[in-house]
Amino acid sequence: MRDPYDVLGVAKTASAGEIKKAYRQLAKKFHPDHNKTDPKAKERFAEINSAYEIVGDDEKKGKFDRGEIGADGKPRAHGFEGFGAGPGGFTRGAAGPGPGGAHFEFNMGGAGGHAGFEDILGDLFGAGARRGRAAPRRGADMVATANVPLESAALGGSARVALPGGRMVDVKVPAGVDDGQQIRLRGQGHPGPVGGEAGDALVTVKILPHPYFRVEGRDLRLDLPVTLYEATLGAKVGTPTLSGKVELSIPPGSNGGRVLRLRGKGLPAADGKPAGDLYVSLKLMAPEAPDADYEALMTKWRDKKPYDPRKGF
């Protein structure tokens, strides 16, 4: 596995904020939902998450920087300390019979000065190797998408999500969640090999299209149909918002396309971000059914009081 600092493109001296910023940018860039035609995006996304699991956690980052764990999060094995006298070393014994009069005695430690070869492996790689078992490893993370109605994204709720493999989980959606925001479900990822802890499920929120509102960051936009006389004479018009209808004042002489703002009627405040606004665009509507009086009025206006709204084009 590559060095997690190299994976995230940050220096070892980077602050926690810089590391988090680099992770979010890369995770968004290589998210599988945004790279459906790139088969390598999923692997890159998993590598980015694994790197952040190391250097995004203060304790693991400290251990990695000190050389106590590797890029995969596992403890690093210690090498031979050299050959010397004492337990586990090689000691030269007294001269014995035979040419040169010398022999060597191998002292492996343990009772009677001897030990099995597995004890040497245990000294090198830890007790797990002595017992012939691999060290537990954390399972890989999963990625999934939660399709959330706008009302749930604004006011909070829950969503049923299918994880890879078909397992269904319920995800709590916090009020004011952003489109594209990621929710981490601890321990809901792939199980860890050899009894290790399970990975996490990384669920990306996708706000579903709404019949009235369009989401732009934390703001909402709405096209509001109004009659010709409401736009001409002014009126108070019932206007939908996420929290119910309000009376919107239409100024006299309004044209189609005029935008009116309702402060604080967008997505609600969350995570230190202020509430968004609702921008209402007026859409002038003629009568749906043919009307002789309306047509006569328009004909009279055209013939006696013509004007050119496109003279500036």
Phi, psi and omega in degrees: 000140182289160177300127184299330177294320179293321180299317182273351178070035179235159177278161179295339180271003182296145178283167178300322179294320179293321179295316180296320180296317180296320180297313183297321180295316182289320180298320178292321182292320186254014179300132182305328180295336180262359183223051184295339180264359181251106183293341182272350183297322181296318178295318180296320180297318179295321179296320179297316179295319179296321179296318181290331176299331180275298188273352176271354178249122186304317183292312180293324179299317180297318179295320179293317180296330179273358178083014182279331176230159179267185181295341178270001178086359181270151177300141178278141180284147177265140182274183177298142177270000181112172180261124179204176180288159176110179183302131178083354180260189176250131179240142179273128183269186180286161179297143179230184182292155177114170181303132179084341175062025181230147172216165179245140177248127180267115180255108182267000183083178179085184183298133178071008178081010180232149177211158179287167180295332180295334177291326177295317177298324178296321178295325182282314192240006177098172185296330181300319179292325180298325181272359177081018181242146177284151178292143179300144178233150179288141178287161181286155177281156174250155174239142180208170181235136175252114176275114191241130173298152182302321181298321179291322179295324182280316189256353183092157180169209178220159180221142177270124186237136175266118177276161175307133184101350175096355180290135182258137177225154175263128182250128176281123181260115181288150178297137178082017181295145179273153172295128182092354180291147184255135177247129182261126176255105183296132175074010181259009180271204180291143178296150180281139177297149175055039176081010179289167180292151180287154175284187181253163171256125180256107187255120179267129182278128174239115181281124183289152177300143181249147181295338182245315191262147171243135183268128175228093186067241177257000178266160175237152176234145183218133171267119184251115178290133176225155179279166178296322182286329176295318179290323183284314187264345186087151181189167169254124189238131176296125186233128181289143170226173180294338181255014179117174183284146174229161177269115180261129179276121176265117180294144176301147178074023179284142175260162174296140181094349177297139184250127176245143184249134172250106185294138176073008181260014174271215176292142184290164179297142180197144177053040179080359179266137181288162177296146177277179180248163174252120179258120185253120177260126181284136181235106183288133184235127173281163178303140183290318182267148177303137182222120185295319181295318180297317181294322179294319178297317180293324178294317179297317180296317179298317186282325186257333182225060181289153173210158185243101180286354182251017185293339179276355182283000000 
